[in-house]
Amino acid sequence: MFPQVARQTLLSPLPSLYRRSISVQSFLHGSPEAKKDGELEILQHSRLVGRGKYVHGFEIHRIRPDKTEEYKKAAERYYTGVIDDTDLRVKLTGNWEVVVGEQDTYVHILEYENYCGYDKASCLLRESAHLEAYNAMLPYIKSRSLQLNQEFALFPTAPPHAQGGLFELRSYELKPGTLLEWESAWRRGIDARRKYIEPVGAWFSQLGRLHQVHHMWQYPNLEVRKETREKAWQVDGWAETVSKTSQLARSMDSFILVPLRFSPLK
C-alpha cells in the first residue's frame, strides 16, 4: 500500500495521475449481455459490500528519519485542531507510526460523512487557520499520499478505545474486477478469526490506488498475534478462505503500527 498509493495532498482533492488508467471495458469479457451485467456489477460494488455511511481518508506521510519528533508535534497540532473544529464535522479514527514495514511512515485515518462531507471539509480547510498548521508539517515530510476508502458492511470501524498493544494493517491489491468475489470468500471464513479477535476495521478503496482492500487488527504484542493466527488456522473454513482470497490478490502487505499519543484508537 504505502509505496504504491498515488501521491495527493489532503488540501487538494483533485485526483492525481496514475501509472495507467483502467477503463471499465478492461473488467468485462464475453457477450454484450455479459458486458452489460459486468458493468452493473462494477457500479454496484459499493452498494453490495460497503456500509455506505462514511468515507475514510487514509493519509500516508513518509517522514525524514531525523525529523520524526518534530513531525509528531506538528501532526498532533494539526489533527487535533481539525477534530476540535465542529464546523468541519470530521472524526479522527486513528494515528499510527509504522514500526515493521516501511519505517518512518505515519498513517492517519479520518472519517467523513460520505463524499459530501469530504467535499465540505476540504473546502473549509483550504480557507481556515488549519492551513497554517498543515503547512507546518510539510518541512518534515518526504512524500504524502491520500486514498479514500469505504467500510465493508460487515465490519464497521471500531469506536475510540485505549486497549494498548500494537496494530496490524493488512493491505491487498486485488486483481481488477474481483472485489465482490474476494469479499464473499472472506465473509464466509472470517468467523474463524472472530472466535478469537474482532477486527478494528476493514475497507476497500474508491479513490487513489484502486482495487485495494485493507483490514486492521489489534494485539497486545507480536507473540499473542502469532498465537491468535495459529488458532484461526485450526478452525474449519479459515484455510479455504485464505486459499481463495490469496488467488484473487496481486500483492499483499502486513504493517505493524503503534498508535501516536493523540490517536483515538490506542
Disulfide bonds with the S-S distance in Angstrom:
none
